[in-house]
């Protein structure tokens, strides 16, 4: 998000809050930030539920506020004075936030006031900004939906109402966004996943833990196989690590202190030791490295893992395949010398570029750096972090890659490059990541013997090509609108006999195509050819092969391509060659 758009959306959130207070004076305000797709504001409405009619009324009120050309003025108050002011406003959530800021050492707190006419203050909010200078700069907006949200994301706290909206510099941009939103809803993987019979969820199994059908499992495996093919080309070898690990492993790595609330604990009948289902692979990989003494000549050592991972996500945050409790990741770790960092990062960047090109996605890179104002969040020395961050930025500059800096977005153990890809309808997704880590080798005491005979600490590089195959599968479902290219399609060809008498011939053809390496099914239902074609189109099968007496007599296949009404006639050998080419070239 560019800085001006962020300001527009942040200001739109304040306009929404003002509108809510003017229409519903009993409302209690909480937070209202800009987000990737727009903005939201959370309200405690003391039992009232916002309806569609309410959203329309709020939109009208917001338009009126924007038309007033209200100015946004920033000022600060001493913390104690700010708290008293918010108490007089009868805004308990704001008071709580102000008290927390005061307790953290803030001497002054920032406010923004919205002023109409000469001096009429219409609204004041606790906020550090940034904002546009005037409400008139909000060229267009739209309130989208209402959802529930717990205060501070804790289900033990009050349930709030969150109003989502979007805003842009012009109404045309809003209209374009709403068109994209409609496209996104039509491509929603949660809906298409059911329609295409790719995965299911079961209450008996539990939320956030999908069950993949044969079709869905095929797509997932194709994603994994392609990632493995790419990483093997640059020297990564696959390892396998256990799903359950002692707590001590995560205490040494630092994950226990930073990540414990998101980890699932496992109890043993036979020991008092604490165990967890693993939420990531990196600590285990350090132990493979540490299993024997390493020489500088052995480096780099590159290992990869597709093991299942588990995280105790909050129920309200689970969503389809994009946020799960049980998932895998195409994790890889490289242990190398400092003089090998540039070469290894460049190799991984090339691998990611090839993957996203194959999937038809453009990308840019977010260089995620530490927050210089909050170094306590991170493990390791400040000098080490500065050194690591400079190495990464130098690599991006040398390779002339498009990137943006993002302070405060680094992992707690090191800076990283996050690869942000655009799908077919222009949405951005964080897909890949490459992370530099000086901290974890130090915590585990990893060493190698250098050319001078002395022990030195290796650098650890974390990388993922597409991240979680399950999450990436959701992205691809929406990217392709369920119409997967042939190499990814769970069923590449559907054989459609014109009647029951032709079932044996259809099955023989399917067997021969399967023997040639194709994924093929026969529609055995006693229905019309038109019904069977519509069924295959519903499942977005790339090729439909209609077979009857005409095809038997001619020895040619009647080939119908997905989305086309016309058919082609070709020999079985030519059809097999065509499919093999599309699969081999991943078309």
Helices and strands as residue ranges (DSSP letters): H 3-23, E 28-29, E 34-35, E 38-44, H 52-67, E 71-78, H 79-88, H 92-103, E 108-116, E 120-126, G 135-137, E 140-150, G 151-153, E 159-168, H 171-186, H 189-195, E 199-200, E 211-212, H 214-233, E 237-238, E 244-246, H 247-253, H 255-259, G 260-262, E 265-266, E 275-277, H 282-289, E 301-305, E 308-310, G 315-317, E 326-328, E 331-336, G 338-340, H 341-358, E 362-369, G 375-377, H 382-398, E 403-407, E 416-422, E 428-437, H 439-444, E 448-449, E 455-456, E 459-464, H 469-479, E 493-497, G 500-502, H 503-515, E 520-523, H 529-538, E 543-547, H 549-554, E 557-561, E 567-570, H 572-584
